[in-house]
Amino acid sequence: MVDVDDRAGSGADPLAVSDVVEAVLAAEGAGECEVGVVILDAGAMRELNREHRGIDEPTDVLAFPIDDEPAELPGVPRLLGDVVVCREVLEAQAGEAGIAVGAELTDLLVHGVLHLLGHDHETDQGEMLARQDALVAGLAPIPYPAA
């Protein structure tokens, strides 16, 4: 189950966002999981980044995994955590890369979900980024209104 909270009013298609997250979870063999996706404005993302990483500027994506071991209860989804995306950074990065904003959002969501699943580009950068690229290649970009 994926809960999408577009607090920044980006207009990203919530069903497509859910589909991307579910596709990554399925491809990674994660089983039934609960994931939150939040799209924030730059001010709110800056605050989160400062609070959690000590960096006083907005970033593109943050992942907040649930640190507790999952309870193995039949029929109960595993609470995986939240992926938080910054609308303004997302749109700027897409423009700089010359790609559609929806394609960049797809990439950031895959990146965030991989972090929730335990991947860490600080320790396994090449492996994580290769996996991210492979997953993104198999996904359609998320429909996103013109920025």
N, CA, C and O atoms as a MOPAC input file, in Angstrom:
PM7 MOZYME 1SCF
protein

 N      0.83500 1    -1.17700 1     0.00000 1
 C      0.00000 1     0.00000 1     0.00000 1
 C      0.88300 1     1.24400 1     0.00000 1
 O      1.86900 1     1.31900 1     0.73200 1
 N      0.52400 1     2.19800 1    -0.81100 1
 C      1.28700 1     3.44400 1    -0.91400 1
 C      0.34100 1     4.60600 1    -0.63100 1
 O     -0.72800 1     4.71400 1    -1.23300 1
 N      0.74600 1     5.46600 1     0.28600 1
 C     -0.01900 1     6.66600 1     0.61500 1
 C      0.73100 1     7.86200 1     0.04600 1
 O      1.87400 1     8.11400 1     0.42600 1
 N      0.09500 1     8.60300 1    -0.86200 1
 C      0.73100 1     9.75400 1    -1.50500 1
 C      0.13100 1    11.03400 1    -0.92900 1
 O     -1.08500 1    11.22400 1    -0.94100 1
 N      1.00400 1    11.90900 1    -0.42600 1
 C      0.59400 1    13.18600 1     0.16300 1
 C      1.34000 1    14.30500 1    -0.56700 1
 O      2.50100 1    14.58600 1    -0.27100 1
 N      0.66400 1    14.93000 1    -1.51500 1
 C      1.27100 1    15.98200 1    -2.33300 1
 C      1.02700 1    17.34300 1    -1.68100 1
 O      0.17100 1    18.10700 1    -2.12500 1
 N      1.77900 1    17.63300 1    -0.63800 1
 C      1.60900 1    18.88200 1     0.10800 1
 C      2.04600 1    20.10000 1    -0.69700 1
 O      1.61700 1    21.21800 1    -0.41300 1
 N      2.89100 1    19.89300 1    -1.69000 1
 C      3.38900 1    21.00600 1    -2.50600 1
 C      2.46400 1    21.31200 1    -3.67700 1
 O      2.68700 1    22.27800 1    -4.40800 1
 N      1.43300 1    20.50100 1    -3.86100 1
 C      0.51000 1    20.72600 1    -4.97000 1
 C      1.16000 1    20.58200 1    -6.33100 1
 O      0.88400 1    21.36000 1    -7.24500 1
 N      2.02800 1    19.58400 1    -6.46700 1
 C      2.76300 1    19.40100 1    -7.72000 1
 C      1.86600 1    18.95900 1    -8.86700 1
 O      2.14300 1    19.26000 1   -10.02800 1
 N      0.80500 1    18.25500 1    -8.54800 1
 C     -0.06400 1    17.72200 1    -9.58800 1
 C      0.39500 1    16.38500 1   -10.13200 1
 O     -0.18600 1    15.87600 1   -11.09000 1
 N      1.43700 1    15.80100 1    -9.53100 1
 C      1.88400 1    14.47200 1    -9.95700 1
 C      0.74100 1    13.48000 1    -9.75900 1
 O      0.02500 1    13.54000 1    -8.76000 1
 N      0.57600 1    12.58400 1   -10.70100 1
 C     -0.50300 1    11.59600 1   -10.66200 1
 C     -0.26800 1    10.61300 1    -9.51100 1
 O      0.68400 1     9.83500 1    -9.56400 1
 N     -1.11600 1    10.62700 1    -8.46700 1
 C     -0.87900 1     9.76200 1    -7.31100 1
 C     -0.93500 1     8.27200 1    -7.64200 1
 O     -0.21700 1     7.48000 1    -7.03300 1
 N     -1.77600 1     7.88200 1    -8.59600 1
 C     -1.82100 1     6.46700 1    -8.98100 1
 C     -0.52200 1     6.04300 1    -9.65100 1
 O     -0.02800 1     4.94200 1    -9.40800 1
 N      0.03000 1     6.90400 1   -10.48500 1
 C      1.29900 1     6.59200 1   -11.14000 1
 C      2.43700 1     6.55000 1   -10.12100 1
 O      3.32800 1     5.70700 1   -10.22100 1
 N      2.41000 1     7.45600 1    -9.14100 1
 C      3.41400 1     7.43200 1    -8.06700 1
 C      3.33300 1     6.09600 1    -7.33500 1
 O      4.35300 1     5.44900 1    -7.09900 1
 N      2.12000 1     5.68600 1    -6.97700 1
 C      1.92800 1     4.40100 1    -6.29900 1
 C      2.41800 1     3.24400 1    -7.15300 1
 O      3.06100 1     2.32200 1    -6.64900 1
 N      2.11600 1     3.29100 1    -8.44700 1
 C      2.53900 1     2.21300 1    -9.34900 1
 C      4.05800 1     2.07400 1    -9.38200 1
 O      4.57600 1     0.95700 1    -9.38400 1
 N      4.77700 1     3.19300 1    -9.40700 1
 C      6.24500 1     3.14300 1    -9.42000 1
 C      6.75700 1     2.50400 1    -8.13500 1
 O      7.60700 1     1.61500 1    -8.17800 1
 N      6.24600 1     2.95000 1    -7.00100 1
 C      6.69400 1     2.40400 1    -5.71800 1
 C      6.39000 1     0.91100 1    -5.64800 1
 O      7.24800 1     0.12100 1    -5.25300 1
 N      5.17800 1     0.52100 1    -6.02600 1
 C      4.79400 1    -0.89700 1    -5.99300 1
 C      5.67000 1    -1.73100 1    -6.93300 1
 O      6.03000 1    -2.86100 1    -6.60100 1
 N      6.00900 1    -1.18400 1    -8.09300 1
 C      6.85800 1    -1.91300 1    -9.04000 1
 C      8.24700 1    -2.15800 1    -8.46100 1
 O      8.80600 1    -3.24100 1    -8.63100 1
 N      8.80400 1    -1.16700 1    -7.78200 1
 C     10.12700 1    -1.33700 1    -7.16500 1
 C     10.05200 1    -2.37600 1    -6.05300 1
 O     10.91500 1    -3.24900 1    -5.95900 1
 N      9.03400 1    -2.28800 1    -5.21600 1
 C      8.87900 1    -3.25700 1    -4.12700 1
 C      8.76400 1    -4.67600 1    -4.67700 1
 O      9.37600 1    -5.60200 1    -4.14700 1
 N      7.97700 1    -4.84500 1    -5.74200 1
 C      7.81200 1    -6.16700 1    -6.35000 1
 C      9.12400 1    -6.65900 1    -6.94900 1
 O      9.50500 1    -7.81300 1    -6.75300 1
 N      9.81300 1    -5.78700 1    -7.67800 1
 C     11.07500 1    -6.17900 1    -8.31800 1
 C     12.13400 1    -6.55700 1    -7.29200 1
 O     12.98900 1    -7.40300 1    -7.55300 1
 N     12.07400 1    -5.92800 1    -6.13000 1
 C     13.05200 1    -6.20100 1    -5.07700 1
 C     12.60400 1    -7.32400 1    -4.13900 1
 O     13.30700 1    -7.64700 1    -3.18100 1
 N     11.44300 1    -7.91700 1    -4.40700 1
 C     10.95700 1    -9.02200 1    -3.58900 1
 C     10.63400 1    -8.62300 1    -2.16200 1
 O     10.84500 1    -9.40300 1    -1.23300 1
 N     10.12300 1    -7.41600 1    -1.98400 1
 C      9.88900 1    -6.88800 1    -0.63700 1
 C      8.62800 1    -7.43800 1     0.01900 1
 O      8.45200 1    -7.28500 1     1.22800 1
 N      7.76300 1    -8.06500 1    -0.73800 1
 C      6.50900 1    -8.52900 1    -0.15400 1
 C      5.55200 1    -7.36300 1     0.03900 1
 O      5.73700 1    -6.28400 1    -0.52400 1
 N      4.53200 1    -7.60300 1     0.84300 1
 C      3.52100 1    -6.57200 1     1.06800 1
 C      4.05300 1    -5.53500 1     2.05000 1
 O      4.37400 1    -5.85400 1     3.19500 1
 N      4.14100 1    -4.28500 1     1.58500 1
 C      4.70700 1    -3.20200 1     2.39700 1
 C      3.81000 1    -1.98000 1     2.35400 1
 O      3.00900 1    -1.79800 1     1.43700 1
 N      3.96800 1    -1.15200 1     3.37100 1
 C      3.31600 1     0.15100 1     3.42100 1
 C      4.38700 1     1.21800 1     3.29600 1
 O      5.35800 1     1.22700 1     4.05200 1
 N      4.20500 1     2.12400 1     2.33400 1
 C      5.16700 1     3.20100 1     2.08400 1
 C      4.39900 1     4.51000 1     1.95400 1
 O      3.34100 1     4.56400 1     1.32800 1
 N      4.94400 1     5.55900 1     2.55300 1
 C      4.39800 1     6.89400 1     2.37000 1
 C      5.26900 1     7.67000 1     1.40300 1
 O      6.49500 1     7.57800 1     1.45300 1
 N      4.63900 1     8.43600 1     0.52200 1
 C      5.35900 1     9.34200 1    -0.37500 1
 C      4.81200 1    10.74100 1    -0.11200 1
 O      3.60600 1    10.97400 1    -0.19800 1
 N      5.71000 1    11.66400 1     0.20900 1
 C      5.31600 1    13.03900 1     0.49400 1
 C      6.07200 1    13.95300 1    -0.46300 1
 O      7.28800 1    13.83400 1    -0.61100 1
 N      5.35300 1    14.86200 1    -1.11000 1
 C      5.98200 1    15.86600 1    -1.96800 1
 C      5.84700 1    17.20400 1    -1.24700 1
 O      4.74100 1    17.67500 1    -0.98300 1
 N      6.99700 1    17.80600 1    -0.93300 1
 C      7.04800 1    19.04200 1    -0.15600 1
 C      7.57400 1    20.19800 1    -0.98700 1
 O      8.16500 1    19.99900 1    -2.04800 1
 N      7.35100 1    21.41500 1    -0.48900 1
 C      7.98100 1    22.58300 1    -1.09400 1
 C      9.39900 1    22.72700 1    -0.54100 1
 O      9.78300 1    22.01800 1     0.38900 1
 N     10.16400 1    23.63800 1    -1.11400 1
 C     11.58300 1    23.78200 1    -0.76300 1
 C     11.78500 1    24.17600 1     0.69600 1
 O     12.73700 1    23.71700 1     1.32800 1
 N     10.91600 1    25.01300 1     1.24000 1
 C     11.06600 1    25.42900 1     2.62900 1
 C     10.92700 1    24.27300 1     3.59600 1
 O     11.73200 1    24.12900 1     4.51600 1
 N      9.91200 1    23.44900 1     3.39400 1
 C      9.70100 1    22.29500 1     4.26800 1
 C     10.82000 1    21.27000 1     4.10200 1
 O     11.25900 1    20.66700 1     5.08000 1
 N     11.28300 1    21.07100 1     2.86900 1
 C     12.37100 1    20.11300 1     2.64000 1
 C     13.66600 1    20.62200 1     3.25600 1
 O     14.43200 1    19.83800 1     3.81700 1
 N     13.91800 1    21.90200 1     3.16100 1
 C     15.11800 1    22.48000 1     3.77200 1
 C     15.12100 1    22.21200 1     5.27700 1
 O     16.14300 1    21.83700 1     5.85200 1
 N     13.97100 1    22.40800 1     5.89900 1
 C     13.84200 1    22.16700 1     7.33200 1
 C     14.13200 1    20.70300 1     7.67800 1
 O     14.86400 1    20.42100 1     8.62700 1
 N     13.56400 1    19.78400 1     6.91700 1
 C     13.81300 1    18.35500 1     7.14500 1
 C     15.28400 1    18.00600 1     6.95400 1
 O     15.86300 1    17.27200 1     7.75500 1
 N     15.88000 1    18.53000 1     5.90000 1
 C     17.27700 1    18.23500 1     5.60200 1
 C     18.19300 1    18.78000 1     6.70100 1
 O     19.16900 1    18.13400 1     7.08200 1
 N     17.87300 1    19.95800 1     7.19900 1
 C     18.65800 1    20.55600 1     8.28500 1
 C     18.51600 1    19.72300 1     9.56000 1
 O     19.50000 1    19.44500 1    10.24500 1
 N     17.28700 1    19.33300 1     9.86500 1
 C     17.01100 1    18.58300 1    11.08800 1
 C     17.63900 1    17.19200 1    11.07900 1
 O     18.16800 1    16.74200 1    12.09500 1
 N     17.58200 1    16.51500 1     9.94000 1
 C     18.00500 1    15.11100 1     9.89500 1
 C     19.40900 1    14.88400 1     9.34500 1
 O     20.02400 1    13.85600 1     9.62800 1
 N     19.92000 1    15.83200 1     8.56400 1
 C     21.24800 1    15.63100 1     7.97800 1
 C     22.21700 1    16.76300 1     8.29100 1
 O     23.39600 1    16.68700 1     7.94500 1
 N     21.72400 1    17.81300 1     8.94500 1
 C     22.58600 1    18.94300 1     9.28700 1
 C     22.97600 1    19.79300 1     8.09200 1
 O     23.96100 1    20.53000 1     8.15300 1
 N     22.21700 1    19.70200 1     7.00600 1
 C     22.50400 1    20.47000 1     5.79100 1
 C     21.37800 1    21.48200 1     5.60700 1
 O     20.21400 1    21.10900 1     5.46200 1
 N     21.73400 1    22.76800 1     5.61300 1
 C     20.74000 1    23.83700 1     5.62400 1
 C     20.34600 1    24.28100 1     4.21400 1
 O     20.49400 1    25.45000 1     3.85600 1
 N     19.85300 1    23.35000 1     3.43500 1
 C     19.32500 1    23.63500 1     2.09900 1
 C     18.41300 1    22.48100 1     1.70100 1
 O     18.54200 1    21.37500 1     2.22600 1
 N     17.49600 1    22.73500 1     0.77700 1
 C     16.63200 1    21.63500 1     0.34000 1
 C     17.43800 1    20.62100 1    -0.46800 1
 O     18.46000 1    20.95400 1    -1.06800 1
 N     16.96800 1    19.40200 1    -0.46900 1
 C     17.57000 1    18.34300 1    -1.27400 1
 C     16.47300 1    17.71000 1    -2.12000 1
 O     15.29000 1    17.98500 1    -1.91600 1
 N     16.85800 1    16.87200 1    -3.05800 1
 C     15.86400 1    16.29900 1    -3.96200 1
 C     14.97700 1    15.25400 1    -3.30200 1
 O     13.75700 1    15.27800 1    -3.46200 1
 N     15.59300 1    14.33100 1    -2.55600 1
 C     14.82200 1    13.23000 1    -1.97400 1
 C     15.45200 1    12.80100 1    -0.65400 1
 O     16.67500 1    12.75700 1    -0.51500 1
 N     14.60600 1    12.49000 1     0.29600 1
 C     15.02800 1    11.91600 1     1.57200 1
 C     14.20700 1    10.65600 1     1.80600 1
 O     13.04200 1    10.57900 1     1.41700 1
 N     14.82200 1     9.67700 1     2.44200 1
 C     14.11600 1     8.44700 1     2.79700 1
 C     14.18500 1     8.27900 1     4.30600 1
 O     15.23900 1     8.45300 1     4.91900 1
 N     13.06000 1     7.94200 1     4.88600 1
 C     12.96600 1     7.73800 1     6.32700 1
 C     12.46100 1     6.32700 1     6.59300 1
 O     11.25800 1     6.10900 1     6.74000 1
 N     13.39100 1     5.36100 1     6.65600 1
 C     12.96900 1     3.98400 1     6.91800 1
 C     12.49000 1     3.82400 1     8.35800 1
 O     12.94300 1     4.52200 1     9.26600 1
 N     11.57200 1     2.89800 1     8.53900 1
 C     11.16900 1     2.50300 1     9.88300 1
 C     12.29000 1     1.60200 1    10.38500 1
 O     12.59000 1     0.57800 1     9.77100 1
 N     12.90500 1     1.97900 1    11.49200 1
 C     14.08600 1     1.26300 1    11.96400 1
 C     13.78300 1    -0.04900 1    12.66600 1
 O     14.65300 1    -0.91700 1    12.74400 1
 N     12.57900 1    -0.21500 1    13.17500 1
 C     12.25000 1    -1.43100 1    13.91300 1
 C     12.21300 1    -2.62900 1    12.97600 1
 O     11.91200 1    -2.50600 1    11.78900 1
 N     12.52600 1    -3.78400 1    13.53600 1
 C     12.40700 1    -5.01900 1    12.76900 1
 C     10.93200 1    -5.23900 1    12.44400 1
 O     10.06800 1    -5.00300 1    13.28900 1
 N     10.64300 1    -5.68500 1    11.23700 1
 C      9.23900 1    -5.88100 1    10.88000 1
 C      8.61200 1    -7.01800 1    11.67600 1
 O      9.23000 1    -8.06100 1    11.88900 1
 N      7.38900 1    -6.80300 1    12.10700 1
 C      6.64600 1    -7.86700 1    12.77100 1
 C      6.17500 1    -8.83800 1    11.69200 1
 O      5.64500 1    -8.42500 1    10.66100 1
 N      6.36800 1   -10.09000 1    11.93300 1
 C      5.95700 1   -11.10500 1    10.96700 1
 C      4.54500 1   -11.56500 1    11.29900 1
 O      4.34500 1   -12.66300 1    11.81700 1
 N      3.57700 1   -10.72200 1    10.99900 1
 C      2.18200 1   -11.06100 1    11.24000 1
 C      1.51900 1   -11.37100 1     9.90700 1
 O      1.55800 1   -10.54900 1     8.99100 1
 N      0.91700 1   -12.53700 1     9.78900 1
 C      0.28200 1   -12.90400 1     8.52300 1
 C     -0.76600 1   -11.87800 1     8.10400 1
 O     -1.61100 1   -11.47500 1     8.90200 1
 N     -0.69800 1   -11.46600 1     6.84900 1
 C     -1.68000 1   -10.54800 1     6.30200 1
 C     -1.49800 1    -9.09500 1     6.68600 1
 O     -2.29500 1    -8.24800 1     6.28300 1
 N     -0.45900 1    -8.78400 1     7.46000 1
 C     -0.21000 1    -7.40200 1     7.87000 1
 C      0.98800 1    -6.88000 1     7.08300 1
 O      2.07700 1    -7.44900 1     7.16800 1
 N      0.79800 1    -5.79400 1     6.31200 1
 C      1.92000 1    -5.26500 1     5.53000 1
 C      3.04700 1    -4.75800 1     6.43000 1
 O      2.81000 1    -4.25300 1     7.52700 1
 N      4.24700 1    -4.90300 1     5.94800 1
 C      5.42900 1    -4.38900 1     6.64700 1
 C      5.46600 1    -2.86900 1     6.48200 1
 O      5.35400 1    -2.36400 1     5.36500 1
 N      5.62200 1    -2.14000 1     7.58900 1
 C      5.74700 1    -0.68700 1     7.52900 1
 C      7.17400 1    -0.36200 1     7.12900 1
 O      8.10000 1    -0.54700 1     7.91800 1
 N      7.35800 1     0.12100 1     5.90800 1
 C      8.70100 1     0.33400 1     5.38200 1
 C      9.23300 1     1.72700 1     5.69400 1
 O     10.39400 1     1.86500 1     6.07800 1
 N      8.41100 1     2.76300 1     5.53700 1
 C      8.86500 1     4.12200 1     5.82100 1
 C      8.32000 1     5.10500 1     4.80700 1
 O      7.36300 1     4.82000 1     4.08700 1
 N      8.95500 1     6.27800 1     4.76500 1
 C      8.49900 1     7.36700 1     3.90200 1
 C      9.59800 1     7.83200 1     2.95600 1
 O     10.77700 1     7.85700 1     3.30900 1
 N      9.18800 1     8.19900 1     1.75100 1
 C     10.05500 1     8.85200 1     0.77600 1
 C      9.52200 1    10.27400 1     0.62300 1
 O      8.33700 1    10.47700 1     0.35800 1
 N     10.41100 1    11.25700 1     0.79200 1
 C     10.01500 1    12.66000 1     0.71400 1
 C     10.76200 1    13.30500 1    -0.44900 1
 O     11.98700 1    13.21900 1    -0.53300 1
 N     10.02000 1    13.95100 1    -1.34300 1
 C     10.57900 1    14.57900 1    -2.54100 1
 C     10.29900 1    16.07900 1    -2.47600 1
 O      9.22600 1    16.49800 1    -2.04100 1
 N     11.26600 1    16.88100 1    -2.90900 1
 C     11.09600 1    18.33400 1    -2.95700 1
 C     10.68300 1    18.75100 1    -4.36700 1
 O     11.39700 1    18.49600 1    -5.33600 1
 N      9.52900 1    19.39100 1    -4.46600 1
 C      8.99800 1    19.78300 1    -5.77200 1
 C      9.95800 1    20.69200 1    -6.54300 1
 O     10.25500 1    20.42600 1    -7.70800 1
 N     10.44200 1    21.75300 1    -5.91200 1
 C     11.27800 1    22.71700 1    -6.62800 1
 C     12.60300 1    22.10700 1    -7.07700 1
 O     13.06200 1    22.37200 1    -8.18800 1
 N     13.22000 1    21.29400 1    -6.22200 1
 C     14.48600 1    20.65900 1    -6.60300 1
 C     14.24000 1    19.64400 1    -7.71800 1
 O     15.02400 1    19.55300 1    -8.66200 1
 N     13.16600 1    18.89000 1    -7.61000 1
 C     12.77400 1    17.94000 1    -8.65400 1
 C     12.65900 1    18.64400 1   -10.00300 1
 O     13.23700 1    18.19700 1   -10.99400 1
 N     11.91400 1    19.74000 1   -10.03900 1
 C     11.69200 1    20.45200 1   -11.29400 1
 C     12.97800 1    21.07900 1   -11.82700 1
 O     13.21400 1    21.07700 1   -13.03500 1
 N     13.81000 1    21.61500 1   -10.93300 1
 C     15.08400 1    22.21400 1   -11.36100 1
 C     16.02100 1    21.15600 1   -11.93300 1
 O     16.64600 1    21.37700 1   -12.97000 1
 N     16.12400 1    20.01100 1   -11.26600 1
 C     17.01200 1    18.94300 1   -11.74500 1
 C     16.55600 1    18.41300 1   -13.09400 1
 O     17.38000 1    18.12600 1   -13.96200 1
 N     15.25100 1    18.28000 1   -13.27500 1
 C     14.74200 1    17.81600 1   -14.56600 1
 C     15.12300 1    18.80600 1   -15.66000 1
 O     15.55500 1    18.40400 1   -16.74000 1
 N     14.96500 1    20.10100 1   -15.38200 1
 C     15.33000 1    21.12700 1   -16.35800 1
 C     16.80500 1    21.10700 1   -16.68700 1
 O     17.18700 1    21.21600 1   -17.85200 1
 N     17.64600 1    20.96700 1   -15.65800 1
 C     19.09900 1    20.92700 1   -15.87100 1
 C     19.51600 1    19.71100 1   -16.68800 1
 O     20.43900 1    19.78500 1   -17.49900 1
 N     18.83100 1    18.59200 1   -16.46800 1
 C     19.16700 1    17.36000 1   -17.18400 1
 C     18.49200 1    17.28500 1   -18.55200 1
 O     18.80700 1    16.40500 1   -19.35400 1
 N     17.56500 1    18.20600 1   -18.81700 1
 C     16.85600 1    18.19000 1   -20.09100 1
 C     15.90800 1    17.01600 1   -20.23300 1
 O     15.70400 1    16.50400 1   -21.33400 1
 N     15.32300 1    16.58300 1   -19.11000 1
 C     14.38200 1    15.45800 1   -19.14200 1
 C     13.03400 1    15.91300 1   -18.58800 1
 O     12.93100 1    16.96400 1   -17.95500 1
 N     12.02700 1    15.12200 1   -18.83000 1
 C     10.69400 1    15.42200 1   -18.30700 1
 C     10.70100 1    15.33200 1   -16.78900 1
 O     11.40300 1    14.50500 1   -16.20700 1
 N      9.91500 1    16.19100 1   -16.15800 1
 C      9.83400 1    16.18600 1   -14.69400 1
 C      9.33800 1    14.82900 1   -14.19600 1
 O      9.80600 1    14.33700 1   -13.17000 1
 N      8.40300 1    14.23100 1   -14.91100 1
 C      7.90200 1    12.91600 1   -14.51600 1
 C      8.97300 1    11.84100 1   -14.53900 1
 O      8.95900 1    10.93400 1   -13.70800 1
 N      9.90400 1    11.93200 1   -15.48500 1
 C     11.01400 1    10.97300 1   -15.53700 1
 C     11.93400 1    11.16300 1   -14.33600 1
 O     12.40100 1    10.18700 1   -13.74800 1
 N     12.19400 1    12.41300 1   -13.97300 1
 C     13.03200 1    12.68800 1   -12.80000 1
 C     12.33500 1    12.22500 1   -11.52500 1
 O     12.98300 1    11.68200 1   -10.63000 1
 N     11.02700 1    12.43300 1   -11.43300 1
 C     10.28400 1    11.97400 1   -10.25900 1
 C     10.34600 1    10.45600 1   -10.14500 1
 O     10.51500 1     9.92400 1    -9.04800 1
 N     10.21200 1     9.76400 1   -11.25600 1
 C     10.32900 1     8.30500 1   -11.25100 1
 C     11.68900 1     7.89100 1   -10.70600 1
 O     11.77400 1     6.99600 1    -9.86500 1
 N     12.74700 1     8.53100 1   -11.17500 1
 C     14.10500 1     8.23200 1   -10.72600 1
 C     14.25900 1     8.47600 1    -9.22000 1
 O     14.83600 1     7.65000 1    -8.51300 1
 N     13.74600 1     9.60000 1    -8.73500 1
 C     13.87000 1     9.92200 1    -7.30800 1
 C     13.07900 1     8.94800 1    -6.44100 1
 O     13.53100 1     8.57600 1    -5.35800 1
 N     11.91000 1     8.53500 1    -6.90600 1
 C     11.13100 1     7.56600 1    -6.13600 1
 C     11.83900 1     6.22300 1    -6.05300 1
 O     11.88100 1     5.60600 1    -4.98800 1
 N     12.39300 1     5.76900 1    -7.16500 1
 C     13.14000 1     4.50800 1    -7.15300 1
 C     14.30500 1     4.62300 1    -6.17500 1
 O     14.53900 1     3.71600 1    -5.37600 1
 N     15.02800 1     5.72200 1    -6.23500 1
 C     16.16300 1     5.95600 1    -5.33600 1
 C     15.70900 1     5.89700 1    -3.87100 1
 O     16.33100 1     5.22600 1    -3.04600 1
 N     14.62700 1     6.60000 1    -3.56300 1
 C     14.13500 1     6.62600 1    -2.18900 1
 C     13.67900 1     5.26700 1    -1.69600 1
 O     13.97600 1     4.89100 1    -0.56200 1
 N     12.96200 1     4.52500 1    -2.52800 1
 C     12.48800 1     3.20000 1    -2.11700 1
 C     13.66900 1     2.25400 1    -1.91300 1
 O     13.65300 1     1.44600 1    -0.98400 1
 N     14.68000 1     2.33700 1    -2.75500 1
 C     15.87200 1     1.50400 1    -2.54100 1
 C     16.50800 1     1.80500 1    -1.18500 1
 O     16.97100 1     0.89200 1    -0.50100 1
 N     16.53200 1     3.07500 1    -0.79500 1
 C     17.03000 1     3.41400 1     0.54600 1
 C     16.15700 1     2.77600 1     1.62700 1
 O     16.67900 1     2.24000 1     2.60400 1
 N     14.84400 1     2.83000 1     1.46100 1
 C     13.95800 1     2.21100 1     2.45100 1
 C     14.22200 1     0.71800 1     2.58200 1
 O     14.05900 1     0.14200 1     3.65700 1
 N     14.62900 1     0.10400 1     1.49100 1
 C     14.90300 1    -1.33500 1     1.48000 1
 C     16.30800 1    -1.67400 1     1.96900 1
 O     16.70100 1    -2.84000 1     1.98100 1
 N     17.06300 1    -0.64800 1     2.37100 1
 C     18.36800 1    -0.90700 1     2.96700 1
 C     19.56400 1    -0.61500 1     2.10000 1
 O     20.69800 1    -0.75500 1     2.55800 1
 N     19.35400 1    -0.21200 1     0.85900 1
 C     20.48900 1     0.15100 1     0.01000 1
 C     21.06900 1     1.47500 1     0.48900 1
 O     20.34100 1     2.34500 1     0.96900 1
 N     22.37400 1     1.62100 1     0.35600 1
 C     23.04400 1     2.83700 1     0.82900 1
 C     24.14600 1     3.19900 1    -0.14800 1
 O     25.12600 1     2.46400 1    -0.27900 1
 N     23.99600 1     4.33100 1    -0.84100 1
 C     25.02600 1     4.70000 1    -1.81600 1
 C     26.30600 1     5.18400 1    -1.15200 1
 O     27.30700 1     5.40100 1    -1.83500 1
 N     26.29400 1     5.35800 1     0.15700 1
 C     27.53600 1     5.68700 1     0.87000 1
 C     28.44800 1     4.46100 1     0.91700 1
 O     29.67200 1     4.59500 1     0.90000 1
 N     27.85200 1     3.26100 1     0.97500 1
 C     28.65800 1     2.04500 1     1.08800 1
 C     28.63500 1     1.17600 1    -0.16600 1
 O     29.58600 1     0.44000 1    -0.42800 1
 N     27.55700 1     1.25500 1    -0.94000 1
 C     27.46600 1     0.41400 1    -2.14400 1
 C     26.97400 1     1.22500 1    -3.33600 1
 O     26.05500 1     0.81500 1    -4.04500 1
 N     27.60200 1     2.39000 1    -3.54900 1
 C     27.14300 1     3.34700 1    -4.55300 1
 C     26.98500 1     2.73400 1    -5.94100 1
 O     25.92900 1     2.86300 1    -6.55900 1
 N     28.01900 1     2.07300 1    -6.42900 1
 C     27.95000 1     1.51700 1    -7.78100 1
 C     26.82800 1     0.51900 1    -7.92300 1
 O     26.09000 1     0.53900 1    -8.90800 1
 N     26.69700 1    -0.35100 1    -6.95100 1
 C     25.65700 1    -1.37700 1    -6.98500 1
 C     24.26200 1    -0.75000 1    -6.89400 1
 O     23.35800 1    -1.12100 1    -7.64300 1
 N     24.09800 1     0.19200 1    -5.98100 1
 C     22.78700 1     0.82200 1    -5.81100 1
 C     22.38600 1     1.60500 1    -7.05400 1
 O     21.25400 1     1.48700 1    -7.52300 1
 N     23.30100 1     2.39900 1    -7.58900 1
 C     22.97000 1     3.21300 1    -8.75800 1
 C     22.71500 1     2.35100 1    -9.99200 1
 O     21.87000 1     2.69100 1   -10.81900 1
 N     23.43500 1     1.24200 1   -10.12100 1
 C     23.18600 1     0.32600 1   -11.23400 1
 C     21.79200 1    -0.29300 1   -11.10400 1
 O     21.06900 1    -0.42000 1   -12.09200 1
 N     21.42500 1    -0.67200 1    -9.89100 1
 C     20.09700 1    -1.24000 1    -9.65600 1
 C     19.01800 1    -0.19200 1    -9.94200 1
 O     17.99500 1    -0.48700 1   -10.55900 1
 N     19.26900 1     1.03300 1    -9.48300 1
 C     18.33300 1     2.13500 1    -9.71900 1
 C     18.12900 1     2.34500 1   -11.21900 1
 O     16.99200 1     2.44500 1   -11.68000 1
 N     19.21300 1     2.41300 1   -11.97700 1
 C     19.12300 1     2.61300 1   -13.42400 1
 C     18.34200 1     1.48500 1   -14.09500 1
 O     17.53000 1     1.72900 1   -14.98800 1
 N     18.59400 1     0.24300 1   -13.65800 1
 C     17.89500 1    -0.90200 1   -14.24400 1
 C     16.39500 1    -0.83400 1   -13.96000 1
 O     15.58200 1    -1.11200 1   -14.84100 1
 N     16.03400 1    -0.46900 1   -12.75000 1
 C     14.61900 1    -0.36300 1   -12.40000 1
 C     13.93900 1     0.77200 1   -13.16600 1
 O     12.84300 1     0.59700 1   -13.69800 1
 N     14.58700 1     1.92800 1   -13.22000 1
 C     14.01100 1     3.08700 1   -13.91300 1
 C     13.80700 1     2.77600 1   -15.39200 1
 O     12.81200 1     3.19500 1   -15.98200 1
 N     14.74000 1     2.04500 1   -15.99000 1
 C     14.64300 1     1.71800 1   -17.41900 1
 C     13.38100 1     0.92300 1   -17.73700 1
 O     12.87700 1     0.98300 1   -18.85900 1
 N     12.87200 1     0.18700 1   -16.76700 1
 C     11.68100 1    -0.62100 1   -16.99100 1
 C     10.37600 1     0.06000 1   -16.62700 1
 O      9.31400 1    -0.56000 1   -16.68600 1
 N     10.44300 1     1.33300 1   -16.25000 1
 C      9.25100 1     2.05100 1   -15.79400 1
 C      8.91300 1     3.22000 1   -16.71000 1
 O      9.79900 1     3.85300 1   -17.28400 1
 N      7.64100 1     3.49000 1   -16.83500 1
 C      7.20700 1     4.67500 1   -17.58500 1
 C      7.31200 1     5.89400 1   -16.67700 1
 O      7.05700 1     5.79000 1   -15.47700 1
 N      7.68400 1     7.04700 1   -17.22900 1
 C      7.71600 1     8.26600 1   -16.41300 1
 C      6.32700 1     8.60300 1   -15.86500 1
 O      5.31100 1     8.34000 1   -16.50800 1
 N      6.30600 1     9.17400 1   -14.69300 1
 C      5.05100 1     9.57100 1   -14.05600 1
 C      4.46100 1    10.77600 1   -14.79000 1
 O      5.17700 1    11.74400 1   -15.04800 1
 N      3.17500 1    10.73500 1   -15.13100 1
 C      2.55300 1    11.93000 1   -15.71500 1
 C      2.67200 1    13.10600 1   -14.74300 1
 O      2.36800 1    12.97800 1   -13.55700 1
 N      3.11100 1    14.23100 1   -15.25300 1
 C      3.36900 1    15.39900 1   -14.40800 1
 C      3.00600 1    16.63900 1   -15.20900 1
 O      3.41600 1    16.76600 1   -16.36300 1
 N      2.24200 1    17.56000 1   -14.62100 1
 C      1.87800 1    18.76800 1   -15.37100 1
 C      3.11100 1    19.59000 1   -15.72000 1
 O      4.13700 1    19.49300 1   -15.04700 1
 N      3.01400 1    20.38000 1   -16.74700 1
 C      4.14900 1    21.22100 1   -17.16200 1
 C      4.56400 1    22.12200 1   -16.01100 1
 O      3.73200 1    22.76100 1   -15.36700 1
 N      5.87300 1    22.16000 1   -15.76600 1
 C      6.40000 1    22.97200 1   -14.65900 1
 C      6.56500 1    24.40800 1   -15.08900 1
 O      6.99600 1    25.24500 1   -14.29600 1

